[in-house]
Amino acid sequence: MNIARMRFIDKWLGMPVCLVLTLWRRVAGLFGRTPGVEFQPRRILFVKLAEQGSTVLAQGALQSAVQRVGRENVFFLLFAENRPILDLLDLIPEENVIAINARGLFGAIKGSLGAIWRMRRLGIDVVIDLEFFARSSAALCYLSGARWRVGFHAFGGEASYRGDLMTHRLSFNPYLHTSRVFQMMVDALDQPARSLPTFPHIPQVANVATRFEPTREEIEEVRGKVRELLGYRRPMRLILLNANASDLIPLRRWSPERYVELARKLLARYPEACIAFTGAPGEAAAAEQLVRQVGSERCASMAGKTTLRQLLVLCGLAEVLVTNDSGPAHFATLTAIDVVVLFGPETPKLFASQSARTHALWAGLACSPCINAFNDRNSPCTNNLCMQHITVDQVFAEVCRWYESRQAVRTLPKAA
């Protein structure tokens, strides 16, 4: 999926579509009625088209919806390439996932029309838009035929125009963690639509984090891959480096050269440790280049060599993961690994996992965060000083702290 193209389509096609649908809604509203508080939803659909990491943060909201209407009555709409993590979480049935193949403009339109047809056929009566201020998701929510539609609205023009298509219009709170924002959207179903956006409620997110449980066969398979690349070392001490960020926000990348320097320092500090670079298949060549620059037989690339499940197995076998703010930072929280996450154009106060094993580093410059829900997550910045201000020594110290704390736990004498 070409992110720049999708943003272009969302803006220049999405805006007029939302305008036309808004006018239609107001005309139709003259002859219809808004469902009252007595309305009891039967089927709830979540819309989160992009970013698999955010799906992990939505676990609490999904659980709340399941408690309301039952697992078999909760549905999810997304782009097909973002489906793997949702299936792995196993919070809703696989057949309840509506996936849009977003390959090219015509593919996206065709997939969207198919999704609309399916939503209407399913009789979805509540749709919750987790996409904040995207126009495409707002249009899909309205066209789903759902009587209740929960989503954010730019009351004072503080965000992008996307019409007036929601029945439950909420104000986006930039001081509320994303997991609580998603929970608030489910809790809004208990509020009279006419009283919103005033929300006399503090959203509470239960500790519902899913723990990934691989099979013994999966563990042995991934161990075999690691042994093949790095040789057999017992006991194996593995540190993972994810030197990439999604194409959605390239400003989140920490310099590859710094990952190389970090790897060299860690290998020198811990002679028993090995390092594996991770990444998607499209990042394999770049990861192999970093391995060559590190120049150690204890360093190898696993980029493009694992499925999502195998990546989580790998995390479960490792001690620490260092990553930019991206999907793997959230995926890894489903395992017992310690995760050092580097933040820059976005803030950990809103987007870092709430896991006790997530350790965020953020320079907190005056210009950071520069990416938010109010600017379509676009920034005028062309020089990510916020990431450059995170030094190799800072990251090295943080990795050493958690790596050594894990080794200390291993050496504690067992109780008699």
N, C-alpha and C positions, 0 to 999 in steps of 0.2 A: 504494500500500500504506500503510495507516494503521499507523504504528509502535506507537502506544500500544495499539491493538487487538491487534496481533500479539504484543506482550509479554504482554498480559492472557491471551490464548489459550494462549501458551506456558507460562505459569505455572499457570493454574487448570485447564486441560485436559491440559497436558503432564505435570504431576506425577502425577496418578492413572494416566494411561496408562503412564508409565514404571514406576510401582509394580506395576501389573498385569503388565506384560511381564517385570519382574524376577522376580516370583513364578513366572510361567510358565517363565522360563528356568531357574530353579533346579529346578523339578520335571522339566523336560525333560532337565536335565543329569544327573539320576540314571540315565537310560537311554541317554545319548549319551556322546560323548567330545570333548575339545578337541583340535583338530588340532595335531600336534607340529611341531618345527622342520623336519622333513623335508618339510612341506607346501610345494608350489611354486605360488604364485598365478598365475593365468592372466589374470584381468580385475580391474582396480583401479578403484574408484569413489571420487571425492572429493565430499564434501558441504560446500558453502559457500553457504548460502541467500541471505544478504544481504551488502551492502557490496562494490561492485565494486573499490574500492581494495585490499582485502585479497587479491583474486584476483591482482592484479599482484604482490603480495608472495609469492604462492604459486608463482611461475614456476619457481623452483628445485626445489620439491617435485614439480611436474608433470613437469619434465624428468627427474627421477630415476625417477619411475614409468614414463615412456616408455622409458627405458633398460632397465628391468627386464622389461617385458612387451610392448613395442612400442606405437607410437602408436595403432594401431587397437584396442588393448585397454585404453585408459585412458578413463574416463568421468567425467562431472561432473554433479552434481545441484544446482540452484539455483532461485531464483524467476525467473520469465520476465523481469521488468524489469531484472534484473541480468546478463542474458546478453550484451549488446553487447560488453563489454570482453573476455570470454572468446573470443568469435568473432574479435575483432580480433587477439588474441594468437596465434591459429592454432596452438596447441600440441597440440590434439587435433582429430579430425574433427568437423565440425558435427553430424553425425548421432549422435555420442556424447554430446551434451548432452541431459540430461533436465530440462526446464523445468516448474516448477509455476506455474500462474496463481493468484496469491494475492489475487484480488479478493473480499474478504468471507470470512466464516467458511465458508460452504458451498462457495465456490469453492476455498478452500484445502484443505478436506477432500477434495473431488472430485479436485483436482489431485494431492494426496498419494496417494490410492488408485491413481490412474493411474500415478504414479511407482513405487509399490511393485510393481504388476503388471508394469511394464516391467523393473524391476531383477531380479525373480525370473525373468522370461522370458529375460533376457540371460545369466543364470547368473553374476552377479557373485560372486566368492569372497573379495574383500578390499574393505572400505569404510573410508575414512579421514575422520573427522569433524573438519573444520576450524573448527567453530562453537564450540569451547571448551566451554561448559557449558549450551548450549541443550537443552531437553528434547525439542523437536520433532525436532531432528536426530538425537538419540540413539535415539528411537523409530524413525525412518525407517531408521537404520543396522541396527537389530535386525531390522526387518521386511523388509529387503532380501534376507534369506536368506543373506547372506555368512557363510562359516565363520570368517573373521578380521575383527574389528572393532577399529579403532584409535581411541582417543579419550581425553579427560581424565576423571578420576574424582576426586570430592571425598573423599579418604581420611579426612580429619579434620574434615569438615563445613565446610571453608574456603570452599566455594562452594555454589551452588544444588544441591538434590537433583535428580538425574535418573536415579535407579535404578542398577543394576549390569548394564549391557547390553553392555559391551565385553569382548572377549577379551584385548586388549592395553591394559591400563589404565595411563595415564600421569599423573604429577603435573605440574601447570602451573607452569612456572618464570617468575615475573614479572620476572626479570632477563635473560631471553634474548630477543633481537630476534625479532619475529614471523616473519620469513623463516626464521630458524633453528628456531623452534618448529615451523613447517610441515615443514621438512626432517627434524627429529627424528621426526616422526610416520611418515614413509616409512621412515626408518632403523630404526624399531622393528620392522619386519618381519623384521629379521635377529636379533632378540633372542628368547629363549624367553619365552613369555607368562608363565610362572610366576615368572620372575626380575624382572619389572617391578613397581613403577615404577623400581627401581634401573636406571640406564642408564649403563654404563661406556663412554661414547662422546661425543665432542664433534662436534655436527653442523656440517658445513662446507657452505656454500652457494656453489656456483660462480657466477661472473659470467655469468649466462645471460640478462641483460636483453634483451628483444626491442626491436629498433629499428624503429619504424614507417616504412615506405617508401611514401609516396603516389605516385600516378601524376602525370605532367605535367598531365593534364587536371584532376585534383583540385586541384592547386596553382593552376592558372589560374582555376578556378572560385571558389576561396576568395579569391584576390587580387581577382577581380571584385567579390565581395561587399564586401570592405573598401573598394575604390575607390568603390563606389556610396555607401557610408555616410560615408566620410571625405574623399573626393576623391582625386585622384591625386597622390601625393607621391613623389618619387624623389631619393635612395634613401629608402624607407619605413623608419622606425624605430618599431616597435610594442611597446607595453607592455600586458600583459593584467592585468585585475583581476577576480578571482572573489570577489564580496562575499557569498557564500552558503556555508552548510554544510548537509549533509543533515539532513532532519527527524529522523534517528535520534538525533542528539545536538545539539540547538540550542545548548547551552552553548559549542560550539566557534566560534560566530559572533563575529567582530570587528565593532565598531559600523559600520553603513553610513555614518554621518557621518564616521568616520575615513577610510573609503575615498574619500569625496568630497574631504576635505582633502588626502589623499595624492595624488590625481589632480591637483588644482590645483597643488600644489608641484612635481610632476614636469613638468607642462606648462610651468610658469614656468622651471624649470631647463633643460629641453631643448626649445628651439623647433622642432627638427626632428622631435620625437617625436609620436606619436599614441597615444591610449589607447582600448582597447576593453574594456567590461565583458562578461563571459561568464556563462553560466548556463543552466539547463534551461528548457524552455518555460513551466513554471509560475512561473519567476522573472523572466520577461521584463518584466512591468509594473513590478516593483520596480527592475530594472536601468535601465529607461527613466527612472524618477524620479530615480535617481542621476545619470544623464547630464544631465538638466535642471538639477540642483543644481550640477553642475560648471560648466555654462554656457560651453562652448567648442566651436567648430567642429571642433576636433581630438580630440573625445571622442565616442564613439558606443557603442551597445549591440549586441552580437552574441548576446545571450541569446535562446535559442529559435530562432535563425536558422541553426543548424548541426546536423548529425548528429554522432555521436561521431567518426567518421572526419574530418569537416570540422573539428571542434574540434582534433584532433591536427594537421591540416594548418595551422590557424591558429597553434598553438603553435610549429610548425616555422618559421613566417614571422616570429615575434615574438622579442624579445630577452629579456624577463623576464616571469614570471607571479607575481603575488602572490595567495595564496589561504589561506583557513582550512584546517585539517587536514580534508581531505575527498577524495572520489574524484579530482577533477581534479589534485590534488597528485601522485597516483600515475600517472594517465594521461599527464601531461605528461613524465614521465621517459622515456617511449618516444620522445621527440624530443630535439633538441639545445638546447632552451630552458633558461635558468636559472630555478629555481623557489624563491621565498621563501615558506616555509610557516609559518603562525602557529599555535603549539600552546598549549593552556591546560589543559583538563580531562583530556587524555591526554598522554603523554610521548613526545617524539621518540626517546628511547632505545629504545623498543619499536616505534614505528609509523612513523617517518620512513623514506622511501626511502633505500636505501644508495647511491644515485647521487651522484657527485661534484658534480653540478649541482643538488643539493637543499640548500638553506640554511635551517635551522630557527631560528626565534626562539621562545624559551620563557622566561617570567619565573621559573619554578621556585619559586613560592610554597610555603609550608609545607603548604597544603591541596591542592596540585596534584602529581600527578594524582589526581583523585577518582573517575575512571571506570576500571574495570578488569574483568578476567574474573571476579573473585570477587564482584562486586556486580551481576551481570547488566547491567553498563554503565549503571546508574542512579545518579544522584547526588542528595543532598538539597539541593544548592546551587541557589539562586535568583538569585544575583548573581555573574556570572562575572568576578570581579576578576582572575583569572589572565589573561584576555584583555584586560581594561582596562589592565593594567600594561604591556602592549606599546604603546608610544607611537607616534604618527605619525612623529616624528623618528627613532626607531629603525628603523622600516620604510623610511622614506625613505633613510636612510643606507645600508641594506643594498641597496636597489634601485640606488642610485647606484653603489655599489661594483661590482656585477656588470654593470650597463649600461655603465659606462665601461670596464671591463676588456674587454668584448666590442668596443667601439669601438676601443680601443687595438690589439687584435689585427688589426683590419681595416686599420689605418693602418701596420702594420709593413711595411718594404720587402721585396719579394719577392726570394728568392735568385736570383742570376744563373744 
